[in-house]
Amino acid sequence: MRFEPSSRIARLPGNDCRPGKPSDSRSDGFAGGCISLIVLLIEIPVAFLLGLTSVIRGWGRADEQTVAPPMDWVPILWLGGFTLGVLVIAVIFLYSAHPFAGAVQLLVAAIALSFTIAAWHGQYERAHPPQPPTRAGMPHSFSNHVTDR
């Protein structure tokens, strides 16, 4: 660092040697906050539509009585794609020096990932229901009471 002969303020080499002016390598927080707010206002209706379509798809299957229905991968892929899109936006924000906006997008991506995992778990449970207990699997005291009558 160099010092001006008449000043005790150090001049930074990456700042054209001006002491009072911040570096332009990071943009201000206000721009990052505004960009984050705009992106969130776009993502909220998209997430709402994804949830709505998943619920509407589930209504059609409510009266199905099959033994083992196959897994429905559509809501999992939709939510996974939404999560991936949010992650890409977060990386772009972090790369373009908007740490607040990137952190908000990472938080949204974590929430979307938890919904994706919950959707997968729900579909897995629906496709693999627990087996009903057989007569051989009943406790001994219960099976004696049933056969005595």
Backbone as ProteinMPNN parsed JSONL, in Angstrom:
{"seq_chain_A": "MRFEPSSRIARLPGNDCRPGKPSDSRSDGFAGGCISLIVLLIEIPVAFLLGLTSVIRGWGRADEQTVAPPMDWVPILWLGGFTLGVLVIAVIFLYSAHPFAGAVQLLVAAIALSFTIAAWHGQYERAHPPQPPTRAGMPHSFSNHVTDR", "coords_chain_A": {"N_chain_A": [[0.843, -1.171, 0.0], [0.487, 2.203, -0.757], [1.261, 5.44, 0.531], [-0.064, 8.692, 0.594], [1.87, 11.629, 0.506], [0.931, 13.8, 2.085], [-1.084, 12.689, 3.594], [-2.458, 10.26, 5.878], [-3.948, 8.14, 5.08], [-4.227, 5.034, 3.625], [-3.701, 4.023, 0.272], [-5.475, 1.9, -1.806], [-4.403, -0.713, -3.985], [-6.181, -1.92, -5.877], [-8.071, -0.056, -6.367], [-7.68, 2.103, -7.997], [-5.95, 3.631, -6.597], [-7.343, 5.448, -4.971], [-8.35, 6.808, -1.938], [-10.914, 7.105, -0.61], [-12.979, 5.874, -1.992], [-15.042, 3.06, -2.556], [-14.292, -0.251, -3.781], [-15.19, -1.448, -7.054], [-15.696, -4.1, -7.392], [-17.707, -5.46, -6.08], [-21.182, -5.163, -6.11], [-23.726, -2.903, -4.868], [-25.801, -3.536, -1.933], [-28.469, -2.837, -2.167], [-29.225, -3.105, -4.859], [-28.926, -5.876, -5.15], [-30.868, -6.735, -3.315], [-33.215, -5.747, -4.511], [-33.212, -7.15, -6.936], [-33.392, -9.736, -5.945], [-35.919, -9.642, -4.737], [-37.575, -9.254, -6.979], [-37.12, -11.649, -8.399], [-38.073, -13.468, -6.517], [-40.769, -12.743, -6.49], [-41.472, -13.686, -8.945], [-40.968, -16.414, -8.673], [-42.734, -17.302, -6.688], [-45.495, -17.458, -7.749], [-44.973, -19.474, -9.643], [-44.202, -21.655, -8.05], [-46.597, -21.944, -6.641], [-48.347, -22.695, -8.728], [-47.163, -25.15, -9.426], [-47.641, -26.639, -7.084], [-50.459, -26.598, -7.097], [-51.089, -27.971, -9.497], [-50.041, -30.449, -8.825], [-51.742, -31.227, -6.741], [-54.208, -31.319, -8.086], [-53.664, -33.364, -9.91], [-53.528, -35.464, -8.099], [-56.165, -35.731, -7.243], [-57.509, -37.136, -9.233], [-56.633, -39.706, -8.852], [-57.727, -40.547, -6.518], [-59.862, -42.34, -6.266], [-58.87, -44.745, -7.141], [-58.348, -48.182, -6.753], [-56.233, -50.107, -6.844], [-53.893, -52.812, -6.453], [-51.054, -52.342, -6.245], [-50.213, -49.381, -7.191], [-48.311, -47.802, -9.8], [-45.347, -45.753, -9.355], [-45.725, -42.27, -9.498], [-43.94, -40.168, -11.328], [-44.086, -37.584, -12.237], [-44.799, -35.241, -10.524], [-42.503, -35.257, -8.961], [-40.437, -34.818, -10.785], [-41.2, -32.286, -11.763], [-40.993, -30.675, -9.433], [-38.306, -31.136, -8.879], [-37.113, -30.012, -11.152], [-37.854, -27.34, -10.769], [-36.437, -26.835, -8.42], [-33.827, -27.153, -9.365], [-33.743, -25.029, -11.21], [-33.946, -22.83, -9.456], [-31.566, -23.164, -8.066], [-29.707, -22.682, -10.129], [-30.237, -19.97, -10.618], [-29.423, -18.981, -8.135], [-26.662, -19.533, -8.207], [-25.92, -17.886, -10.323], [-26.509, -15.365, -9.21], [-24.695, -15.371, -7.026], [-22.294, -15.534, -8.415], [-22.313, -13.137, -9.798], [-21.771, -11.296, -7.85], [-23.805, -10.71, -5.948], [-24.443, -11.299, -3.016], [-26.508, -11.358, -1.068], [-28.902, -11.757, -2.519], [-28.228, -14.201, -3.694], [-28.013, -15.806, -1.4], [-30.653, -15.788, -0.483], [-31.875, -17.119, -2.591], [-30.622, -19.6, -2.344], [-31.751, -20.41, 0.062], [-34.448, -20.628, -0.711], [-34.115, -22.676, -2.568], [-33.365, -24.762, -0.865], [-35.741, -25.134, 0.566], [-37.43, -25.856, -1.552], [-36.152, -28.223, -2.29], [-36.686, -29.792, -0.05], [-39.467, -30.08, -0.326], [-39.472, -31.511, -2.714], [-38.248, -33.915, -1.935], [-40.154, -34.741, -0.068], [-42.346, -35.141, -1.778], [-41.355, -37.244, -3.33], [-41.126, -39.193, -1.323], [-43.814, -39.501, -0.567], [-44.934, -40.502, -2.955], [-43.485, -42.862, -3.136], [-44.367, -44.248, -0.861], [-47.045, -44.549, -1.581], [-46.818, -46.192, -3.814], [-45.672, -48.449, -2.76], [-47.265, -49.978, -0.675], [-47.749, -50.978, 2.795], [-47.694, -54.442, 3.617], [-50.615, -56.335, 4.361], [-51.226, -57.916, 7.521], [-50.758, -61.431, 7.791], [-52.457, -64.532, 8.597], [-50.645, -66.22, 9.804], [-48.909, -64.383, 10.809], [-50.156, -63.258, 12.969], [-50.45, -62.591, 16.499], [-50.095, -65.208, 18.935], [-52.004, -65.443, 21.033], [-54.123, -63.938, 20.056], [-54.853, -65.347, 17.729], [-55.758, -67.741, 18.836], [-58.086, -66.946, 20.138], [-59.671, -66.281, 18.013], [-60.004, -68.706, 16.641], [-61.311, -70.232, 18.55], [-63.979, -69.498, 18.609]], "CA_chain_A": [[0.0, 0.0, 0.0], [1.223, 3.465, -0.809], [0.694, 6.538, 1.313], [0.07, 10.047, 0.049], [2.777, 12.338, 1.409], [0.248, 14.69, 3.016], [-2.2, 11.985, 4.207], [-2.14, 8.999, 6.535], [-4.87, 7.138, 4.569], [-3.583, 4.159, 2.646], [-4.361, 3.891, -1.033], [-5.558, 0.498, -2.181], [-3.991, -0.882, -5.381], [-7.273, -2.304, -6.758], [-9.081, 0.999, -6.369], [-7.045, 3.217, -8.695], [-5.234, 4.37, -5.561], [-8.176, 6.494, -4.363], [-8.589, 6.324, -0.589], [-12.269, 7.164, -0.082], [-13.975, 5.256, -2.862], [-15.005, 1.595, -2.471], [-13.984, -0.981, -4.998], [-16.357, -1.789, -7.863], [-15.779, -5.547, -7.595], [-18.988, -5.897, -5.527], [-22.21, -4.147, -6.265], [-24.344, -2.541, -3.591], [-26.811, -4.448, -1.418], [-29.802, -2.435, -2.595], [-29.495, -3.733, -6.163], [-29.114, -7.299, -4.906], [-32.165, -6.918, -2.666], [-34.279, -5.528, -5.497], [-33.211, -8.274, -7.871], [-33.898, -10.892, -5.209], [-37.361, -9.471, -4.571], [-38.217, -9.479, -8.279], [-37.062, -13.078, -8.705], [-38.998, -14.145, -5.6], [-42.133, -12.478, -6.95], [-41.705, -14.566, -10.095], [-40.928, -17.807, -8.24], [-43.889, -17.642, -5.844], [-46.594, -18.016, -8.548], [-44.561, -20.727, -10.279], [-44.306, -22.695, -7.024], [-48.025, -22.13, -6.374], [-48.904, -23.481, -9.836], [-46.665, -26.523, -9.302], [-48.402, -27.287, -6.016], [-51.844, -26.742, -7.532], [-51.183, -29.058, -10.474], [-49.804, -31.72, -8.126], [-52.961, -31.57, -6.012], [-55.238, -31.677, -9.062], [-53.315, -34.697, -10.419], [-53.825, -36.427, -7.048], [-57.608, -35.93, -7.135], [-57.932, -38.15, -10.192], [-56.236, -41.024, -8.385], [-58.286, -40.797, -5.188], [-60.783, -43.481, -6.266], [-58.208, -45.946, -7.638], [-58.205, -49.234, -5.751], [-55.373, -51.167, -7.354], [-53.06, -53.417, -5.422], [-49.827, -51.561, -6.128], [-50.117, -48.456, -8.322], [-46.925, -47.417, -10.071], [-44.929, -44.442, -8.856], [-45.963, -41.145, -10.396], [-42.716, -39.382, -11.294], [-44.298, -36.243, -12.766], [-44.596, -34.176, -9.543], [-41.119, -35.265, -8.499], [-39.631, -34.173, -11.818], [-41.552, -30.863, -11.78], [-40.383, -30.019, -8.275], [-36.861, -31.205, -9.067], [-36.741, -28.993, -12.134], [-37.986, -26.037, -10.114], [-35.305, -26.723, -7.501], [-32.632, -26.945, -10.179], [-33.803, -23.667, -11.727], [-33.633, -21.904, -8.365], [-30.131, -23.29, -7.811], [-28.993, -21.991, -11.204], [-30.381, -18.545, -10.344], [-28.579, -18.68, -6.973], [-25.264, -19.511, -8.648], [-25.736, -16.661, -11.125], [-26.449, -14.238, -8.271], [-23.444, -15.412, -6.279], [-21.204, -15.253, -9.346], [-22.354, -11.721, -10.179], [-21.489, -10.518, -6.643], [-25.011, -10.343, -5.2], [-24.498, -12.373, -2.017], [-27.807, -11.418, -0.387], [-29.851, -12.401, -3.434], [-27.829, -15.594, -3.818], [-28.352, -16.509, -0.167], [-32.106, -15.966, -0.474], [-32.181, -18.17, -3.559], [-30.204, -20.876, -1.76], [-32.772, -20.764, 1.052], [-35.615, -21.09, -1.474], [-33.761, -23.975, -3.143], [-33.414, -25.766, 0.209], [-37.158, -25.397, 0.829], [-37.951, -26.603, -2.703], [-35.594, -29.565, -2.215], [-37.424, -30.549, 0.968], [-40.749, -30.448, -0.928], [-39.198, -32.553, -3.703], [-38.024, -35.165, -1.199], [-41.45, -35.138, 0.501], [-43.161, -35.674, -2.876], [-40.83, -38.571, -3.653], [-41.478, -40.119, -0.242], [-45.251, -39.772, -0.673], [-45.158, -41.383, -4.1], [-42.91, -44.169, -2.811], [-45.287, -44.894, 0.078], [-48.258, -44.915, -2.317], [-46.518, -47.299, -4.723], [-45.24, -49.6, -1.975], [-48.03, -49.987, 0.592], [-47.359, -52.072, 3.694], [-48.443, -55.676, 3.423], [-51.502, -56.636, 5.488], [-50.727, -59.078, 8.268], [-51.363, -62.732, 7.457], [-52.885, -65.292, 9.778], [-49.442, -66.74, 10.45], [-48.231, -63.269, 11.459], [-50.911, -62.772, 14.123], [-49.974, -63.106, 17.779], [-50.668, -66.511, 19.305], [-53.21, -65.292, 21.858], [-55.199, -63.437, 19.215], [-55.316, -66.385, 16.808], [-56.511, -68.718, 19.611], [-59.415, -66.413, 20.389], [-60.406, -66.276, 16.755], [-60.364, -70.085, 16.294], [-62.181, -70.795, 19.559], [-65.37, -69.118, 18.414]], "C_chain_A": [[0.891, 1.237, 0.0], [0.505, 4.504, 0.027], [0.929, 7.843, 0.582], [0.97, 10.824, 1.004], [2.05, 13.207, 2.442], [-0.886, 14.004, 3.769], [-1.722, 10.695, 4.86], [-3.059, 7.873, 6.052], [-4.182, 6.33, 3.48], [-4.39, 4.13, 1.368], [-4.301, 2.437, -1.447], [-5.196, 0.33, -3.646], [-5.133, -1.224, -6.316], [-8.315, -1.224, -6.919], [-8.554, 2.26, -7.041], [-6.376, 4.164, -7.709], [-6.024, 5.538, -4.998], [-8.565, 6.013, -2.969], [-10.048, 6.239, -0.185], [-13.31, 6.415, -0.87], [-13.906, 3.74, -2.761], [-14.734, 0.968, -3.825], [-15.265, -1.342, -5.739], [-16.495, -3.297, -8.076], [-17.068, -6.117, -7.033], [-19.986, -4.778, -5.721], [-22.898, -3.918, -4.934], [-25.453, -3.514, -3.211], [-28.21, -4.1, -1.869], [-30.17, -3.086, -3.919], [-29.728, -5.23, -5.997], [-30.45, -7.593, -4.254], [-33.319, -6.737, -3.629], [-34.371, -6.681, -6.489], [-33.78, -9.521, -7.194], [-35.41, -10.819, -5.035], [-38.101, -9.741, -5.879], [-38.238, -10.97, -8.614], [-38.0, -13.861, -7.793], [-40.45, -13.934, -6.022], [-42.47, -13.284, -8.197], [-41.804, -16.022, -9.639], [-42.149, -18.214, -7.427], [-45.066, -18.144, -6.68], [-46.226, -19.327, -9.245], [-44.669, -21.878, -9.278], [-45.769, -22.979, -6.685], [-48.675, -22.969, -7.469], [-48.418, -24.928, -9.804], [-47.433, -27.277, -8.224], [-49.84, -27.551, -6.416], [-51.993, -27.88, -8.537], [-50.922, -30.414, -9.829], [-51.045, -32.17, -7.371], [-54.057, -32.017, -6.972], [-54.947, -33.054, -9.658], [-53.667, -35.765, -9.397], [-55.308, -36.695, -6.907], [-58.095, -37.02, -8.076], [-57.612, -39.557, -9.729], [-56.888, -41.388, -7.061], [-59.183, -42.038, -5.165], [-60.149, -44.758, -6.826], [-58.05, -46.946, -6.499], [-57.392, -50.379, -6.329], [-54.468, -51.656, -6.241], [-51.786, -52.595, -5.205], [-49.731, -50.617, -7.319], [-48.663, -48.073, -8.564], [-46.619, -46.029, -9.51], [-45.196, -43.387, -9.916], [-44.768, -40.202, -10.29], [-42.922, -37.937, -11.72], [-44.138, -35.161, -11.7], [-43.164, -34.112, -9.026], [-40.225, -34.555, -9.51], [-39.93, -32.685, -11.914], [-40.872, -30.126, -10.636], [-38.857, -30.049, -8.363], [-36.363, -30.187, -10.084], [-36.833, -27.591, -11.574], [-36.808, -25.805, -9.168], [-34.015, -26.455, -8.266], [-32.596, -25.531, -10.758], [-33.455, -22.63, -10.67], [-32.142, -21.967, -8.031], [-29.296, -22.585, -8.875], [-29.063, -20.481, -10.993], [-29.501, -18.139, -9.167], [-27.109, -18.606, -7.374], [-24.986, -18.267, -9.476], [-25.647, -15.443, -10.218], [-25.126, -14.226, -7.513], [-22.251, -15.088, -7.175], [-21.153, -13.769, -9.719], [-22.267, -10.804, -8.972], [-22.738, -9.922, -6.01], [-25.205, -11.391, -4.105], [-25.839, -12.47, -1.303], [-28.834, -12.138, -1.262], [-29.509, -13.879, -3.614], [-28.177, -16.408, -2.587], [-29.855, -16.756, -0.068], [-32.504, -17.083, -1.433], [-31.734, -19.543, -3.06], [-31.191, -21.344, -0.697], [-34.032, -21.297, 0.361], [-35.336, -22.46, -2.082], [-33.797, -25.07, -2.081], [-34.858, -26.122, 0.545], [-37.759, -26.222, -0.309], [-37.408, -28.032, -2.714], [-36.316, -30.403, -1.171], [-38.807, -30.951, 0.446], [-40.57, -31.547, -1.974], [-38.997, -33.905, -3.018], [-39.327, -35.661, -0.583], [-42.363, -35.72, -0.578], [-42.677, -37.058, -3.273], [-41.235, -39.583, -2.588], [-42.967, -40.482, -0.289], [-45.569, -40.714, -1.823], [-44.603, -42.783, -3.836], [-43.827, -44.928, -1.86], [-46.569, -45.343, -0.615], [-48.01, -46.122, -3.212], [-46.105, -48.569, -3.982], [-45.985, -49.623, -0.648], [-47.56, -51.122, 1.489], [-48.265, -53.278, 3.474], [-49.377, -55.898, 4.613], [-50.998, -57.87, 6.227], [-51.475, -60.35, 7.858], [-51.763, -63.441, 8.745], [-51.675, -65.843, 10.518], [-48.71, -65.631, 11.206], [-48.969, -62.735, 12.661], [-50.319, -63.325, 15.416], [-50.733, -64.369, 18.165], [-51.965, -66.362, 20.103], [-54.389, -64.799, 21.02], [-55.727, -64.527, 18.29], [-56.067, -67.481, 17.562], [-57.925, -68.235, 19.88], [-60.278, -66.445, 19.139], [-60.854, -67.705, 16.436], [-61.278, -70.729, 17.317], [-63.651, -70.51, 19.293], [-66.018, -69.856, 17.342]], "O_chain_A": [[1.916, 1.288, 0.68], [-0.712, 4.448, 0.203], [2.0, 8.066, 0.018], [0.83, 10.679, 2.219], [2.523, 13.331, 3.572], [-1.597, 14.671, 4.522], [-0.716, 10.113, 4.453], [-2.965, 6.755, 6.559], [-3.626, 6.886, 2.533], [-5.618, 4.205, 1.39], [-3.239, 1.814, -1.445], [-5.622, 1.129, -4.48], [-5.068, -0.845, -7.485], [-9.348, -1.453, -7.549], [-8.951, 3.368, -6.68], [-6.256, 5.362, -7.97], [-5.428, 6.533, -4.584], [-9.07, 4.899, -2.834], [-10.391, 5.323, 0.562], [-14.456, 6.335, -0.427], [-12.819, 3.174, -2.869], [-14.925, 1.588, -4.87], [-16.312, -1.523, -5.118], [-17.334, -3.727, -8.867], [-17.493, -7.184, -7.476], [-19.678, -3.603, -5.523], [-22.675, -4.661, -3.978], [-25.981, -4.229, -4.062], [-29.064, -4.983, -1.95], [-31.291, -3.566, -4.09], [-30.622, -5.793, -6.628], [-31.102, -8.582, -4.589], [-34.297, -7.483, -3.578], [-35.462, -7.132, -6.837], [-34.553, -10.267, -7.796], [-36.102, -11.827, -5.174], [-39.146, -10.391, -5.876], [-39.259, -11.493, -9.061], [-38.649, -14.809, -8.235], [-41.266, -14.85, -5.92], [-43.644, -13.536, -8.47], [-42.625, -16.78, -10.154], [-42.557, -19.374, -7.48], [-45.611, -19.196, -6.346], [-47.081, -20.196, -9.416], [-45.169, -22.952, -9.616], [-46.14, -24.132, -6.467], [-49.469, -23.861, -7.173], [-49.182, -25.84, -10.122], [-47.83, -28.424, -8.428], [-50.386, -28.611, -6.11], [-52.929, -28.673, -8.435], [-51.51, -31.418, -10.233], [-51.369, -33.358, -7.358], [-54.759, -32.991, -6.7], [-55.872, -33.834, -9.889], [-54.066, -36.866, -9.776], [-55.689, -37.788, -6.487], [-59.017, -37.758, -7.731], [-58.255, -40.511, -10.168], [-56.614, -42.464, -6.529], [-59.256, -42.72, -4.143], [-60.842, -45.765, -6.969], [-57.655, -46.572, -5.395], [-57.843, -51.524, -6.298], [-54.301, -50.994, -5.217], [-51.491, -52.202, -4.077], [-49.215, -51.01, -8.365], [-47.869, -48.027, -7.623], [-47.523, -45.242, -9.23], [-44.92, -43.599, -11.097], [-44.601, -39.517, -9.281], [-42.005, -37.128, -11.575], [-43.391, -34.212, -11.939], [-42.669, -33.036, -8.691], [-39.352, -33.775, -9.128], [-39.013, -31.89, -12.124], [-40.252, -29.082, -10.839], [-38.192, -29.092, -7.964], [-35.313, -29.573, -9.894], [-35.99, -26.744, -11.868], [-36.249, -24.709, -9.121], [-33.206, -25.622, -7.857], [-31.538, -24.903, -10.793], [-32.75, -21.662, -10.953], [-31.525, -20.941, -7.745], [-28.286, -21.958, -8.555], [-28.063, -19.785, -11.168], [-28.895, -17.067, -9.192], [-26.389, -17.713, -6.927], [-23.924, -17.659, -9.343], [-24.799, -14.577, -10.431], [-24.503, -13.174, -7.376], [-21.303, -14.437, -6.736], [-20.075, -13.215, -9.93], [-22.653, -9.638, -9.061], [-22.734, -8.767, -5.584], [-26.043, -12.281, -4.249], [-26.267, -13.573, -0.962], [-29.548, -13.024, -0.791], [-30.408, -14.718, -3.68], [-28.589, -17.563, -2.698], [-30.281, -17.819, 0.384], [-33.372, -17.898, -1.118], [-32.4, -20.544, -3.327], [-31.443, -22.543, -0.569], [-34.611, -22.293, 0.794], [-36.221, -23.315, -2.112], [-34.217, -26.191, -2.368], [-35.166, -27.29, 0.783], [-38.506, -27.171, -0.067], [-38.12, -28.957, -3.103], [-36.535, -31.597, -1.379], [-39.276, -32.05, 0.742], [-41.428, -32.42, -2.105], [-39.52, -34.921, -3.476], [-39.586, -36.864, -0.572], [-43.079, -36.689, -0.322], [-43.485, -37.952, -3.525], [-41.638, -40.701, -2.91], [-43.334, -41.638, -0.074], [-46.386, -41.623, -1.677], [-45.189, -43.776, -4.267], [-44.043, -46.127, -2.036], [-47.121, -46.391, -0.282], [-48.882, -46.978, -3.358], [-46.189, -49.661, -4.545], [-45.403, -49.322, 0.394], [-47.029, -52.12, 1.001], [-49.452, -53.136, 3.183], [-48.977, -55.675, 5.756], [-50.41, -58.764, 5.62], [-52.681, -60.324, 7.612], [-51.439, -62.99, 9.843], [-51.69, -65.922, 11.746], [-47.968, -65.914, 12.146], [-48.463, -61.833, 13.329], [-49.748, -64.415, 15.418], [-51.879, -64.565, 17.761], [-52.924, -67.094, 19.859], [-55.528, -65.202, 21.253], [-56.937, -64.621, 18.086], [-56.949, -68.109, 16.976], [-58.866, -69.029, 19.854], [-61.494, -66.62, 19.223], [-61.989, -67.897, 15.999], [-61.968, -71.694, 16.988], [-64.498, -71.276, 19.752], [-67.198, -69.636, 17.067]]}, "name": "protein", "num_of_chains": 1, "seq": "MRFEPSSRIARLPGNDCRPGKPSDSRSDGFAGGCISLIVLLIEIPVAFLLGLTSVIRGWGRADEQTVAPPMDWVPILWLGGFTLGVLVIAVIFLYSAHPFAGAVQLLVAAIALSFTIAAWHGQYERAHPPQPPTRAGMPHSFSNHVTDR"}
